[in-house]
């Protein structure tokens, strides 16, 4: 297997934001580690940071988007921009790729394979990996960093899913490939808003619609909010309902004092994982079913330029936000006829295309990824209790079908959503990547000792 070369210290599966961040952290922290990154695409690009619409921005200022944990100005220095700048997603992808190449240039101990891993098994204490070219590799530790899966759509009518006018993957389908005319985005989060903004920027004909069960729309981001500590807020986080009540009260007080309610939402970012870990499975399920949409609209906010584009479209009558659920669809000659239920009433809407913007599907059993299926079949991983990703310890150690944690099979990012919940933003990814790099360095030191 590759000439029976010595085993890599760590194999990173996935070259999007999370996987590339780990490789960068290892290059800086575990300098002697033998690292192998598997990435079918250029490292750092991923689905979200490839060539997309010029109106697609990161949803936070440059000062909050550094890939180097502890160095908040790294992106600012790299792109020569101000801390308040909202860079485009494409610029951010270029930043990640450039940082990776600078960190790994000339480093013989860091290899990149332009391939996807399709199988993984335990053998004699190590892992044997097989890629889609049939090549095999050995590694002491493996990190699963595959990123977001496509949105689920089994809840949608079969006629809609079968239509050529239906787009399941919102990130890999350019606006130019979507038919002219009215477009319906299923969902009302940041992905849907990005799609609406792209519709406006490309000067497409027709009206853009979004539809969601709750109908919550993400708020506008601001760079002028004051930083406040979670401790000073004295919030009750003993349960999801208690937290909701105390957050609402704190926001009302902050507004009455002339402040910004976003300060409260931002203060929740750092302790959010601790809060989630402190809740029972039943409490977490309650949050997902009843509060997640509201939380998402407060926590994940729209960049100003994107918000301006959507506001202009709304003012012209060419953006409409609907509350409801799709219950039927038929492929007509003129477009797709959608039937949806809103407040107990059935209504119809005909559009030229429908884009699924409901967010990534964390259900492992329906994940089409060959490696995920292989890991499930081998019993090396299992779903978490809420089926938001895989089961793991709070440190990202995968838990197998027998309930045993594997300290050498790690996960990062979206796969840990059921364990940490807030685990997909750039700061969380950077911190997880650094923790993994430190872990790899300690393992090497232990082997040498």
Beta strands, then each sheet from edge to edge (+ up, - down):
strand 1: 8-13
strand 2: 35-38
strand 3: 110-113
strand 4: 117-123
strand 5: 126-131
strand 6: 136-144
strand 7: 166-167
strand 8: 183-186
strand 9: 208-212
strand 10: 319-323
strand 11: 325-331
strand 12: 336-342
strand 13: 345-351
strand 14: 353-356
strand 15: 397-399
strand 16: 405-411
sheet 1: 3+ 2+ 1+ 6+ 5- 4+
sheet 2: 3+ 2+ 1+ 6+ 16+ 15-
sheet 3: 7+ 14+ 8+ 9+ 10+
sheet 4: 11+ 12- 13+
end
